[in-house]
Amino acid sequence: MIPTSLTHTFSGWYIDKMFTTRFTETHMGESAIKIYGKWIPKP
């Protein structure tokens, strides 16, 4: 499921607050992790 917004475009899930490493299934493990959604304002 891809999140939606009227004012922003969803750019993907990341595993760090600086949005440098995209989240993929290969990052999934047996423990809980925090992921961050990156949003870009629409023009």
MOPAC internal coordinates of N, CA, C and O (Angstrom, degrees):
PM7 1SCF
backbone

  N    0.0000 0     0.00 0     0.00 0    0    0    0
  C    1.4440 1     0.00 0     0.00 0    1    0    0
  C    1.5259 1   109.09 1     0.00 0    2    1    0
  O    1.2310 1   120.89 1   -49.77 1    3    2    1
  N    1.3188 1   115.89 1   130.23 1    3    2    1
  C    1.4546 1   121.35 1   179.09 1    5    3    2
  C    1.5314 1   108.43 1  -102.80 1    6    5    3
  O    1.2310 1   119.91 1   -54.91 1    7    6    5
  N    1.3417 1   117.77 1   125.09 1    7    6    5
  C    1.4632 1   120.20 1   178.46 1    9    7    6
  C    1.5385 1   110.86 1   -63.14 1   10    9    7
  O    1.2310 1   120.61 1   -26.34 1   11   10    9
  N    1.3236 1   116.44 1   153.66 1   11   10    9
  C    1.4571 1   120.85 1   179.40 1   13   11   10
  C    1.5210 1   110.74 1  -130.29 1   14   13   11
  O    1.2310 1   120.98 1   -23.17 1   15   14   13
  N    1.3301 1   115.74 1   156.83 1   15   14   13
  C    1.4534 1   122.33 1   178.05 1   17   15   14
  C    1.5254 1   108.08 1  -153.94 1   18   17   15
  O    1.2310 1   120.27 1   -31.67 1   19   18   17
  N    1.3079 1   117.09 1   148.33 1   19   18   17
  C    1.4593 1   120.56 1   176.91 1   21   19   18
  C    1.5270 1   111.73 1   -76.95 1   22   21   19
  O    1.2310 1   119.99 1   155.78 1   23   22   21
  N    1.3351 1   117.62 1   -24.22 1   23   22   21
  C    1.4645 1   121.19 1  -173.78 1   25   23   22
  C    1.5228 1   114.63 1  -109.52 1   26   25   23
  O    1.2310 1   120.00 1   169.24 1   27   26   25
  N    1.3568 1   117.61 1   -10.76 1   27   26   25
  C    1.4600 1   121.26 1  -177.08 1   29   27   26
  C    1.5275 1   110.65 1  -136.27 1   30   29   27
  O    1.2310 1   120.86 1   -23.86 1   31   30   29
  N    1.3300 1   115.96 1   156.14 1   31   30   29
  C    1.4584 1   122.51 1   174.72 1   33   31   30
  C    1.5208 1   108.13 1  -106.61 1   34   33   31
  O    1.2310 1   120.41 1   -49.98 1   35   34   33
  N    1.3206 1   116.82 1   130.02 1   35   34   33
  C    1.4598 1   121.05 1   178.97 1   37   35   34
  C    1.5265 1   109.10 1   -74.85 1   38   37   35
  O    1.2310 1   120.90 1   -50.18 1   39   38   37
  N    1.3460 1   115.88 1   129.82 1   39   38   37
  C    1.4660 1   120.67 1  -175.27 1   41   39   38
  C    1.5294 1   112.98 1  -108.81 1   42   41   39
  O    1.2310 1   119.65 1   174.74 1   43   42   41
  N    1.3303 1   118.27 1    -5.26 1   43   42   41
  C    1.4586 1   119.99 1   176.54 1   45   43   42
  C    1.5102 1   113.77 1   131.02 1   46   45   43
  O    1.2310 1   121.76 1    -6.75 1   47   46   45
  N    1.3317 1   114.24 1   173.25 1   47   46   45
  C    1.4655 1   122.39 1   178.48 1   49   47   46
  C    1.5233 1   108.81 1  -100.77 1   50   49   47
  O    1.2310 1   120.57 1   -39.59 1   51   50   49
  N    1.3454 1   116.51 1   140.41 1   51   50   49
  C    1.4596 1   122.95 1  -178.41 1   53   51   50
  C    1.5173 1   109.71 1  -132.49 1   54   53   51
  O    1.2310 1   120.77 1   -23.62 1   55   54   53
  N    1.3349 1   116.13 1   156.38 1   55   54   53
  C    1.4598 1   119.88 1  -179.48 1   57   55   54
  C    1.5264 1   112.13 1   -98.20 1   58   57   55
  O    1.2310 1   119.86 1  -176.63 1   59   58   57
  N    1.3452 1   117.86 1     3.37 1   59   58   57
  C    1.4583 1   121.12 1   177.92 1   61   59   58
  C    1.5213 1   110.18 1  -137.96 1   62   61   59
  O    1.2310 1   120.76 1   -25.51 1   63   62   61
  N    1.3328 1   116.15 1   154.49 1   63   62   61
  C    1.4616 1   121.85 1  -176.36 1   65   63   62
  C    1.5246 1   113.15 1   -66.98 1   66   65   63
  O    1.2310 1   119.75 1   158.90 1   67   66   65
  N    1.3228 1   118.08 1   -21.10 1   67   66   65
  C    1.4653 1   121.70 1  -179.03 1   69   67   66
  C    1.5301 1   111.94 1   -87.80 1   70   69   67
  O    1.2310 1   120.07 1   179.19 1   71   70   69
  N    1.3306 1   117.47 1    -0.81 1   71   70   69
  C    1.4663 1   124.00 1   177.66 1   73   71   70
  C    1.5314 1   112.37 1    59.04 1   74   73   71
  O    1.2310 1   120.40 1  -134.68 1   75   74   73
  N    1.3278 1   116.84 1    45.32 1   75   74   73
  C    1.4672 1   120.01 1   179.42 1   77   75   74
  C    1.5259 1   112.59 1  -103.69 1   78   77   75
  O    1.2310 1   119.47 1   155.86 1   79   78   77
  N    1.3440 1   118.63 1   -24.14 1   79   78   77
  C    1.4609 1   121.44 1  -178.14 1   81   79   78
  C    1.5178 1   109.40 1  -121.28 1   82   81   79
  O    1.2310 1   121.05 1   -68.66 1   83   82   81
  N    1.3375 1   115.59 1   111.34 1   83   82   81
  C    1.4640 1   120.14 1  -179.46 1   85   83   82
  C    1.5234 1   111.03 1   -68.16 1   86   85   83
  O    1.2310 1   121.04 1   -35.33 1   87   86   85
  N    1.3152 1   115.62 1   144.67 1   87   86   85
  C    1.4544 1   122.23 1   175.89 1   89   87   86
  C    1.5297 1   108.89 1   -78.74 1   90   89   87
  O    1.2310 1   120.54 1   -48.55 1   91   90   89
  N    1.3141 1   116.57 1   131.45 1   91   90   89
  C    1.4595 1   122.18 1   174.34 1   93   91   90
  C    1.5212 1   108.02 1  -135.67 1   94   93   91
  O    1.2310 1   120.63 1    -9.59 1   95   94   93
  N    1.3046 1   116.40 1   170.41 1   95   94   93
  C    1.4628 1   119.80 1   179.47 1   97   95   94
  C    1.5285 1   111.50 1   -60.21 1   98   97   95
  O    1.2310 1   119.72 1   154.35 1   99   98   97
  N    1.3242 1   118.14 1   -25.65 1   99   98   97
  C    1.4648 1   120.36 1  -178.14 1  101   99   98
  C    1.5233 1   111.90 1   -69.28 1  102  101   99
  O    1.2310 1   119.86 1   163.37 1  103  102  101
  N    1.3481 1   117.88 1   -16.63 1  103  102  101
  C    1.4571 1   121.02 1   177.16 1  105  103  102
  C    1.5304 1   112.23 1   -83.95 1  106  105  103
  O    1.2310 1   120.15 1   168.44 1  107  106  105
  N    1.3268 1   117.32 1   -11.56 1  107  106  105
  C    1.4610 1   120.55 1  -175.91 1  109  107  106
  C    1.5266 1   110.70 1   -73.89 1  110  109  107
  O    1.2310 1   121.41 1   -42.12 1  111  110  109
  N    1.3058 1   114.90 1   137.88 1  111  110  109
  C    1.4507 1   120.66 1   178.71 1  113  111  110
  C    1.5125 1   109.92 1  -137.61 1  114  113  111
  O    1.2310 1   120.75 1    18.92 1  115  114  113
  N    1.3050 1   116.17 1  -161.08 1  115  114  113
  C    1.4578 1   119.92 1  -178.89 1  117  115  114
  C    1.5177 1   112.75 1   -88.13 1  118  117  115
  O    1.2310 1   119.74 1   167.40 1  119  118  117
  N    1.3298 1   118.10 1   -12.60 1  119  118  117
  C    1.4606 1   120.20 1   179.69 1  121  119  118
  C    1.5299 1   109.78 1  -104.74 1  122  121  119
  O    1.2310 1   121.15 1   -19.09 1  123  122  121
  N    1.3206 1   115.40 1   160.91 1  123  122  121
  C    1.4605 1   120.77 1  -179.85 1  125  123  122
  C    1.5264 1   109.95 1   -71.48 1  126  125  123
  O    1.2310 1   121.20 1   -35.98 1  127  126  125
  N    1.3290 1   115.30 1   144.02 1  127  126  125
  C    1.4561 1   120.48 1   175.30 1  129  127  126
  C    1.5188 1   108.67 1  -130.69 1  130  129  127
  O    1.2310 1   120.34 1   -18.08 1  131  130  129
  N    1.3240 1   116.96 1   161.92 1  131  130  129
  C    1.4499 1   121.96 1   176.57 1  133  131  130
  C    1.5206 1   107.86 1  -103.85 1  134  133  131
  O    1.2310 1   120.36 1   -47.03 1  135  134  133
  N    1.3305 1   116.92 1   132.97 1  135  134  133
  C    1.4549 1   121.02 1   175.92 1  137  135  134
  C    1.5269 1   108.35 1  -122.24 1  138  137  135
  O    1.2310 1   121.08 1   -24.77 1  139  138  137
  N    1.3272 1   115.53 1   155.23 1  139  138  137
  C    1.4536 1   122.34 1  -175.25 1  141  139  138
  C    1.5217 1   109.78 1  -122.75 1  142  141  139
  O    1.2310 1   120.57 1   -46.26 1  143  142  141
  N    1.3223 1   116.51 1   133.74 1  143  142  141
  C    1.4538 1   121.29 1   176.99 1  145  143  142
  C    1.5133 1   110.27 1   -90.80 1  146  145  143
  O    1.2310 1   120.28 1   -47.77 1  147  146  145
  N    1.3302 1   117.07 1   132.23 1  147  146  145
  C    1.4627 1   121.45 1   178.89 1  149  147  146
  C    1.5256 1   108.88 1  -100.14 1  150  149  147
  O    1.2310 1   121.11 1   -51.90 1  151  150  149
  N    1.3310 1   115.49 1   128.10 1  151  150  149
  C    1.4566 1   122.93 1  -179.80 1  153  151  150
  C    1.5226 1   109.27 1  -120.77 1  154  153  151
  O    1.2310 1   120.53 1   -39.82 1  155  154  153
  N    1.3254 1   116.58 1   140.18 1  155  154  153
  C    1.4540 1   122.46 1   178.09 1  157  155  154
  C    1.5303 1   107.43 1  -118.91 1  158  157  155
  O    1.2310 1   120.20 1   -51.77 1  159  158  157
  N    1.3405 1   117.23 1   128.23 1  159  158  157
  C    1.4725 1   118.74 1   179.21 1  161  159  158
  C    1.5264 1   111.42 1   -60.74 1  162  161  159
  O    1.2310 1   120.84 1   -39.77 1  163  162  161
  N    1.3392 1   116.00 1   140.23 1  163  162  161
  C    1.4531 1   120.82 1   176.35 1  165  163  162
  C    1.5279 1   108.56 1   -78.92 1  166  165  163
  O    1.2310 1   120.80 1   -34.63 1  167  166  165
  N    1.3333 1   116.07 1   145.37 1  167  166  165
  C    1.4850 1   118.59 1   179.35 1  169  167  166
  C    1.5163 1   112.43 1   -67.24 1  170  169  167
  O    1.2310 1   120.10 1   180.00 1  171  170  169

